[in-house]
Amino acid sequence: MLNTERLIKHAVQERLTVTVCFNKIDQLILELKLPPTDAYYKLRHIVDEVNGLISMYSTDENLILSQLLGNVCFSSSQYSICFTLGSFVKIYADTFDPCTVIGDVDTSLPRTLDELGIHLTKEELKLNIRPLLRLVCKKFFGEFTGFVDMCVQHIPSPKGSTKPKIEHTYTGSEDSDLGEAMSDCDPDGPLMCHTTKMYSTDEGVQFHAFRRVLSGTIHAGQPLKVLGENYTLEDEEDSQICGVGRLWISVGRYYIVFNRVPAGNWVLIEGVDQPIVKTATITEPRGNEEAQIFRPLKFNTTSVIKIAVEPVNPSELPKMLDGLQKVNKSYPSFTTKVEEFGEHVILGTGSSTWTV
């Protein structure tokens, strides 16, 4: 529960919308063999715990999770199950007449499946219990619409979520023309992007910057001004002009190439990785001189492990330094630095992060 508490605290502090998905609910039935009432109270207790954590870190009384509100869903990837109460009710509404009384009946499996509109072949009915259960659940629940419905209903659109993000993370004025363009998620406004993560290429030579376009439209091949975490209007040293390469929108493991990406989208950008260490703000090189940066990311964890590194062969020190620089870019919670006596050290948050 410790990691869950940290995630909830971080989401609340960043003013993000919180939804919950209970995975592996099949274990309540098949492994724990809980009666329905006990399973209900167990799930309800978890929801109450999560609501308690949310109320601990947030003063917003409207920020509450409930199955009745539809921001809690239940799933089992092994048995192709994913539903909310609303999507479950819709299944019965599409199957039965509205005035049908649904109750517990002691009937054979074929008759029960027939009432639910599920038809299996004789060969399928002879399957072992777990493959048969997986098949029945897949036919009954269909596609994973419950999770998508929950996201559509409770997670705000890019335009709806931009204003709180600007208020919380932008260091400049919200009342300026630039601030209003970002709050409106205006694709025709001045270009402003926030880089939050760097992804290395398969060869490990370059990085693609993952960022959100908050206003304006970014085009492949256009010049951009990269503002580092130490940039200010008084000290512009931490800034650099870079040229954009290709643009992608990441869809799972697939990258879809685009020539331009308007405000409201997350985009992967090629060619601007060199000046970025952790996070950065991207804007146009001219006509947007009053642009300021988005604050660096904050983490609820503290680096507790410190490891000194050195190359086995001293002549390979430049290669090691290049590797440390790439590690520093790849993992936001990692920090690399040089101690007073020239020792190179890596600081991380826990043993699990060192598996990288």
N, C-alpha and C positions, 0 to 999 in steps of 0.2 A: 504493500500500500504506500510505501515511502515514495517510490518513483511516481505513482499516480498523484500523490499529494503535491509533489514538486511541479508536475505538469499542470495541474489545476491552478496552483498558485501562479505559475507563469502565465497561463492563459488569462486569468482574471486581471493580473497586473498589466498585461498588454491589451486589455479590453477586447478580448476576442469572444465570439459566441461559443458557448460550450454545449455540445451534445454528447450523448453516451451510447455506445454500442456494446451490448453484452454478447461476447462470443462464446462458443463451445457450450451453449445451453443444453446440448444433447447429453452432457455429462451429468446433469442433474437427474436425468431419467435413467440413462443406461448404466452409469457407474455408481453414482450416489444412491440411485433408486429412491429418490424422495417422493413422498406423496404430493399431489398438486398443491395442497395448502402450505406444506412446509417449503416447497420450492418458491411459492409466491412470497412468503415472508422473508426468505433468504434474499431474493432479488430486491424486495422492498427495503430491506435493511441496508443493502449496498447503495441504493439510490438515496436513502436518508443520510448515509455517511458522506456521500459526494455533495449533497446539498449543504451538509454541515460545514464541509471544507470551503465551499463557495461562499457561504455567509461569513466565514471567518476572515476571508480576504477581500470581500466586496461589501459595499454598503448599498448596492442596488437590490431592492426588495423584489424586483421583477425577474431577477436572474435566478430561476429555479428550474429544476429538472423534474419531470413527471411523465409517466406513461400516458396519462390523460391528455397532456399537452402535445404529445407526439415527438418530443425531443429525446426520447429513449427508444432504442430499437434492440431487437434480439436476433442473434444469428448463430449459425453453425456452418462453417465452410465445408466440413466433411459431409454434411447431409443437405447441402444446398438450401439452407434456410436463412431468410433475412426478412423481418417484418416489424412493423410497428402495430399498435392497437388499431390504428386507422386502416392500415393496409390489410390487416387480418379481418376486420369487419367487412371490408369491401369484398373479400373473397366469398364470405357467406352471403353478402347481399347479392352478388352476381350468380350465386348457385341456388339459393332458396327463395321462395316467395316471401315477401316481407312479413306475412302473418304466420309463417311457419314457426312452431315451437321447437327449439333445439334442446335436447336433453341427453343424458347418458342412457344408452341402450345396449343391451347385451345381444349383439348380432355377430354373424360371421364376418370375416374380413371382406369378402367380395361384396356383400350387401352394403357394408359401410362405405366402401370405395365407390360403389354405384351411386349412393346418395350424394357423395361429394363430386360426382361427375368425373371420377377417375376410372379409366378402363385399362386393365392389364391383360396381357396374353396369358395363356396357361403356363407357358415357360417362365414368364416373369413371376407368376404367383408361386412357383416352386423354388424361387431364390432363397438363400439363407436370410436370416432375419435382418442383419445389418445392410446388405446390399438392397434388400427389399424396402427397408425403411428409407434408405437414401433415394431410391427411385420414386417412392410414394411422395416423399417430401418435395422432391423436385417437381413432380407433376402438380402437386397441390399448391405450392407457393409460387411456382413459375419463376419469372425473372426476379432479380434482387431489387425490386421497386421500393421496398420499405426504406432502405438506407437513402436512396436518391430522394424519395419524397420528404424524408426528415431534413435532408440538407437544403432542399428547395424551400421548404416551409420556414425553417428556423435560422438558416445562415443567410445574412444579408447579401445583397448583390454588391458588385464592386462599387457602384455609385453610393449605395447605402452605407458601406463600411469605410469609405475613404475619409469622410469628415472626422470621425473619432480617431482614425489613425493619424491624421494631420495634427489634431489637437494634442495627441500623446507623443508623437515622435519627431515632428518637424521643429527645428530650432528657430526658424524665422517667423515672421508675422503671418497670422492666419487671415488678417483683414486686407492684405495686399492683393494686387491683381493675380499674382502667382498663387497665393494661398487660396483665393476664391476659385481659380481654375482647377486646382487640385481637389478642392472640396466638391466641385461639381463633376469631377472626373471628365473634364472637357477634352475631347480628342483633337480639337482645333486650337487649344491653348498652348502656352510655352511648354517645351518638353521638360519633364521631371521624372526621374526613375530612382528607385531605391534598391540597391544591390544588397542581398542578405546572405548569399551563399555562392561558393565557387565550386564547380565540378570539373575535374581533370578529364582530359581526353583519354582514350584507351592507351595511347602511347605514353602518357604521362608527361608530355612536353608542354602543352598549353592548357589553359583553363577556360571554361565557358562561364560567364557571369549570369547568375540567375537573379532576375530582378522584376519588380512590379512597376509597370508604367502607370504613374499617377495622373499625369496630364500630358497632352500633346500626343504625337504619333512618331514612333521611331522607325526609321527607314534603313534598310541594308545599304551600306556604303557611305553613310553620312558621317561627318566628323562630330565628335562628342567631347565634352569637357568633363573629366572625371574628378570629382571632389573627394579627397580622402577624409578620414575621421578627424584629422587635426586642422582642417580648413576653416578659416574665418574670413570675413570681409576685410579685416585689417591685415591678415597674414595669408596670402594666397599661394604660399610656397607648396603646400600639399595639394596641388592640382596639376592636371596634365591633359593635353589634347590628344585624343586617340581616334582612329578610324574604325568604324563598325565593319565587321565582316558579314557573315551570314547570321540570319535570325531564325530561331526555332521556337515552336511551342511544344513543350514536353507533354506527351500523352502516355503515361506509363513508361514502358521501355522504348516507345517510338518517339522520334523527333520529326515534327512536320515543319517543313521549310516555308517561310513567309518572306515577302519583300517588304512588308510594313506591318507594324503591330500598334493598334491604337490604345488609348488609356483604358484601364480596367483589366488588363491582361498581365499574366506572368510570362516572361520571355527569357530564353537563353540567348546570349549575345556572344559572338566571336570577335576577338581582336582587341578587347579592352582590359584584359586581365593583368597586364604588366604592372600598372601602378596600384592595383587593389591588393590590400593585405587581408582584411576581414570583411568590412562593409564599405560601401561608397555611395555617393549621390551622383547621378548622371544628369547633365543638363546640356543646353546648346552652348557652343563656344562664344556666340555673339547674341546680343539683345536680351540677355537674361542675367545681367551683372549683379542683380540683387539677390540671386538665389543663394540660399544657405543649405546646410547639410541636414540630413536626418541623423538623429543621435545613434551611436553605436548600439549593438544588441546588448541586452542585459541578461545575465544568467543567474539562476537561484542556487547554483552550486559553486563551491570554492575548490580551487586546485589544491589537492592534498598529497599528491604524489609528484616527486621531483627526481628526475633521472639525468645524470650527466652522461654525455655521449662523446666519443672520439673515434676517429677512423683507425682501423687496424694498421693501415699503411698511411703514414703521415702525408705522403704525396697526394693522397686522395681527399685531402681536407676540402678543396673547392667542391668536389662532388658531394661530400656530406653536407656542406652548407647549402648547396642547391636543393638537396633532399629535405633539409629542415625547413627551408623557405616554402617548399611545396606542401609539407605537412601543416605548416602554420596557416596556409591558405585554405587547405582542404577541410580542416576540423575547427569550427569556431571556438570550441571550448579549450583547445590546445594553445599553449603559449611557449614560444622558444625565445631564449635570450642568452646573452653572454655575461658571465659573472665577472666580478672585479679582477680576478686573476686569469681571465681568458678562457675559462671553462664554459663549454656549451651545454646548456641544460634544457630539458623539456619539462613543462609542468602540465599535469592533467588532473581531471576531476575524480578518477577512481580506476580500479583495476580493470573494469570492463572496457574502458576506452583504449586500453593499451593493446587490445587484440588487433587493432589496425596495423 
